[in-house]
Amino acid sequence: MAKASLLKQLKTSFTASIGDIVFGMEDGTVSIFGLVAGVAISAATSKQVLLAGAAGAIAAAVSMMAGVFLDLQSERDQAIVEAKQRQAKIQANPNQVIAELMGRLQQTGLSHATLNAIQADLQATPPTLLTLESALKVSTSAQQQKPLAHALWMFISDLFAGLTPVLAFAFLPLAEARLVSLVMTSLLLIALGYGRARIGQRAVLPTVLQTVGIAGLAAIAGILIGQLIDMHV
């Protein structure tokens, strides 16, 4: 039972963090693949590429994790403050808030009978007023987010994706590692593009080509920069 509950919590957390996971994998793959491509083109050994790529992947993953945590924590804090401000406004002048809400509801096309019933209910039960005002004005989803969970999923996805182009250089000579790194990265990008297409209900082929193309541009940029530095240093 405990195992089933844990799996359910992980599934819920994964689903809630799917945007962070996709972003983390895209960022990790594109940025580190560009770095690895730039270093590998002029490196003398696989170890040089491994050190640069692994250091870059870990640093990027930690940075992205911290950024997501701080961003979501700030959003949640702001949502809580705004909810308190709305509650104080309702308590100070409920009639004004009711008038504002009814003005917005009138624009939805509800009948006069429905509007009158809502207004009467709001005036009779203040808690309903707070609930409806919150629903109409500001989404409370930010208050329910878990910054640490989102940050950890970001770290895991970014690190996994970032290390994918790097791992080959830990086990293979430089020439073979370049090819294996390219193949592994390409497979990951194809899978990521397919996942993006399924999540967003987009056409699969254009989404995959877009995902692979972005990484390709990063690799070209990394190679050009690596060549320029190698020629002038």
NORBELRA-V797017 format. One record per backbone hydrogen bond with DSSP energy under -0.5 kcal/mol. CO is the residue of the C=O (numbers start at 1). NH is the residue of the N-H. Records with the same first field share a line. If there is no record, write none. Layout:
CO: NH / NH
//
This chain:
1: 5
2: 6
3: 7
4: 8
5: 9
6: 10
7: 11
8: 12
9: 13
10: 14
11: 15
12: 16
13: 17
15: 18
17: 21
18: 22
19: 23
20: 24
21: 25
22: 26
23: 27
24: 28
25: 29
26: 30
27: 31
28: 32
29: 33
30: 34
31: 35
32: 36
33: 37
34: 38
35: 39
36: 40
37: 41
39: 42 / 43
45: 49
46: 50
47: 51
48: 52
49: 53
50: 54
51: 55
52: 56
53: 57
54: 58
55: 59
56: 60
57: 61
58: 62
59: 63
60: 64
61: 65
62: 66
63: 67
64: 68
65: 69
66: 70
67: 71
68: 72
69: 73
70: 74
71: 75
72: 76
73: 77
74: 78
75: 79
76: 80
77: 81
78: 82
79: 83
80: 84
81: 85
82: 86
83: 87
84: 88
85: 89
86: 90
87: 91
88: 92
89: 93
93: 97
94: 98
95: 99
96: 100
97: 101
98: 102
99: 103
100: 104
101: 105
102: 106
103: 107
104: 107
105: 108 / 110
106: 109
111: 115
112: 116
113: 117
114: 118
115: 119
116: 120
117: 121
118: 122
119: 123
120: 124
121: 125
125: 128 / 129
126: 130
127: 131
128: 132
129: 133
130: 134
131: 135
132: 136
133: 137
134: 138
140: 143 / 144
141: 144 / 145
142: 145
145: 147
146: 150
147: 151
148: 152
149: 153
150: 154
151: 155
152: 156
153: 157
154: 158
155: 159
156: 160
157: 161
158: 162
159: 163
160: 164
161: 165
163: 166 / 167
166: 169
167: 170 / 171
168: 171 / 172
173: 177
174: 178
175: 179
176: 180
177: 181
178: 182
179: 183
180: 184
181: 185
182: 186
183: 187
184: 188
185: 189
186: 190
187: 191
188: 192
189: 193
190: 194
191: 195
192: 196
193: 197
194: 198
195: 199
196: 200
197: 201 / 202
203: 207
204: 208
205: 209
206: 210
207: 211
208: 212
209: 213
210: 214
211: 215
212: 216
213: 217
214: 218
215: 219
216: 220
217: 221
218: 222
219: 223
220: 224
221: 225
222: 226
223: 227
224: 228
225: 229
226: 230
227: 231
228: 232
229: 233
//
